[in-house]
Every structure is written in structure tokens, then in C-alpha cells.
């Protein structure tokens, strides 16, 4: 669905459609909602709370899937998205233990496969306190940035819906650039994760790099 179509849908149904849409396409919806918040259609503080609760809540669900159902076919399909097999799990567990914050950040911004990263955290039994601490920090940074960018976009057009409609081509172009940049960043972060995973695999069991 295009950004233009999403905007019209959200304008028509407001909060009623915002919540279900956020569960399907969180980052894009956060950006659009941030733009509309600058026009007075949404309360920015409500949006911040909504997307934080949404993100941390979904993290908990996917973590539970990995923790309690790591051997199920569904969990294995999720792991296959990021090329994780049973042979890799111990190495990935070490990566989560050594660099939990960095691994969480890479996983969360990896567009389209973030849920698979979270399932892995459950499979390797990452401590819940560590998991939710870093997950909350990344959620604040990720959705805070998207809401801010959206709000900035709306405010830059004078906070006026007529101005945005009159310049809709620029709005869509800006949104497309922002979303594309987010997607490119997510691909880069995924590559970084795979590189880190490969480094861990090359280390012996005692944790010292191989010579």
C-alpha cells in the first residue's frame, strides 16, 4: 500500500485504524502518523506510547515463540529467514551474550526480518531483563526518530493539511526517501549481523580468536 493511500485511510478512520495498521506495518505507520500529528490529527504523546507498547509487546510475543516453541516448524521458518540453523544457535547465543545491545539494535531495524531476530533471542534463552531493557531502548530510539521525522515533515509545510495536499508530490517524495533510507539501513544492519555471526563462528570454544 502506498504512503498516499495509507494517509487517506488513517485520516478517515483515525485511531480506530491506526492500531491495527501499526501491527502490520509499524515503521511506515509511525512516520505517517507523526506527520499527521503535526496537523493536530493525533496526540504525539499518545503515538509515542502506542508505538512503544506495540513494539515491546510484539517483542514479548516473538520471544515467547522462540523460548517455548523453538523446535516448532513456525520457529524454524522464522530462523531460516536469517539463515540460522541448529548448528548456528550456540554461536548466535554467544553473540547475544557478548553484544546484546548491538545485536538487538541490528535485529530491530532489519526491516522485514526483525521478528526472526527476536525469535532467535527466545530460542537461545536470552535473560528477560536484558532482553526487555535493550528492546525498550531500541524501541524508543527507532520510533522516536520516525515520529520526529514525520512531525518535522508536517511542520515544515506549516502544519496545514491544505499545504500538504497542494504539495503532495513533495510529501510523497520525502516519505519515499525516508522509507528507502530506512530500508537501506536495515539491509546494512543485517549484513553487519551476519558478519558478526561469521566472526563468532571462526572463534574457538574458549572465545579467543583463531590465529
Secondary structure, DSSP 8 states (H G I E B T S, - for coil): --HHHHHHHHHHHTHHHHHHHHHHSHHHHHHHHHHHHTTTSS-HHHHHHHHHHHHHHHHHHHHHHHHHHTTSHHHHHHHHTTT--TTTHHHHHHHHHH-HHHHHHHHHTSTTTHHHHHHHHHHTT--HHHHHHHHHHHHHHHHHHHHHHHHHHHHHTTT-HHHHHHTHHHHHHHHHHHHHHHHHHHHHHHHHHHHHHHHHHTB-TTS-B--
